[in-house]
Amino acid sequence: MAEPQVCPGCAGRRGTEKVQHTVEADGSGWQVHREHRYWSPCGRCGGAGVVYG
Protein backbone atom coordinates (compact mmCIF):
# COMPACT_ATOMS: atom_id res chain seq x y z
CA MET A 1 0.00 0.00 0.00
CA ALA A 2 1.30 3.48 -0.86
CA GLU A 3 2.29 5.80 1.96
CA PRO A 4 0.66 9.24 2.25
CA GLN A 5 2.94 12.12 1.27
CA VAL A 6 2.54 15.85 1.69
CA CYS A 7 0.89 17.22 -1.43
CA PRO A 8 3.46 19.01 -3.61
CA GLY A 9 0.73 21.25 -5.05
CA CYS A 10 -0.26 22.93 -1.79
CA ALA A 11 2.55 21.84 0.58
CA GLY A 12 -0.04 20.28 2.89
CA ARG A 13 -2.07 23.48 3.37
CA ARG A 14 -5.15 21.86 1.76
CA GLY A 15 -5.75 24.76 -0.59
CA THR A 16 -4.19 27.51 -2.62
CA GLU A 17 -4.83 31.18 -3.16
CA LYS A 18 -6.26 31.96 -6.58
CA VAL A 19 -6.28 35.30 -8.38
CA GLN A 20 -8.96 36.30 -10.87
CA HIS A 21 -8.27 39.30 -13.11
CA THR A 22 -11.20 41.27 -14.47
CA VAL A 23 -11.88 44.57 -16.20
CA GLU A 24 -14.81 46.41 -14.65
CA ALA A 25 -16.44 49.79 -15.02
CA ASP A 26 -15.98 52.23 -12.15
CA GLY A 27 -18.61 54.75 -11.05
CA SER A 28 -17.68 57.14 -13.88
CA GLY A 29 -17.84 54.49 -16.59
CA TRP A 30 -14.06 54.10 -16.95
CA GLN A 31 -12.67 50.60 -17.32
CA VAL A 32 -10.38 49.58 -14.48
CA HIS A 33 -8.37 46.45 -13.80
CA ARG A 34 -9.38 44.51 -10.68
CA GLU A 35 -7.82 41.54 -8.91
CA HIS A 36 -10.07 39.25 -6.90
CA ARG A 37 -8.18 36.91 -4.54
CA TYR A 38 -9.81 33.87 -3.00
CA TRP A 39 -8.88 30.60 -1.34
CA SER A 40 -9.99 27.28 -2.80
CA PRO A 41 -9.24 23.59 -2.27
CA CYS A 42 -6.09 22.31 -3.94
CA GLY A 43 -6.78 20.85 -7.37
CA ARG A 44 -4.10 18.20 -6.97
CA CYS A 45 -5.14 16.63 -3.64
CA GLY A 46 -8.77 17.81 -3.52
CA GLY A 47 -8.21 19.57 -0.20
CA ALA A 48 -6.84 16.53 1.66
CA GLY A 49 -3.31 17.94 2.04
CA VAL A 50 -1.79 14.54 1.20
CA VAL A 51 -1.35 12.39 -1.89
CA TYR A 52 -0.66 8.68 -2.12
CA GLY A 53 2.18 7.71 -4.35
DAKA-V743650 format. One line per field, one symbol per residue. phi: phi as a letter, one per 30 degrees, with the letter a starting at -180 (. if undefined). burial: 1 if it has 9 or more other ideal C-beta (glycine too) atoms within 8 Angstrom, else 0. A space follows every 50 residues. Layout:
phi = ???
burial = ???
This chain:
phi = .dddbddddbhidiabdcbccbcbcddcjddbdbcccacbedddcijdib bca
burial = 00000010110001110000000000000000000000000101100011 100
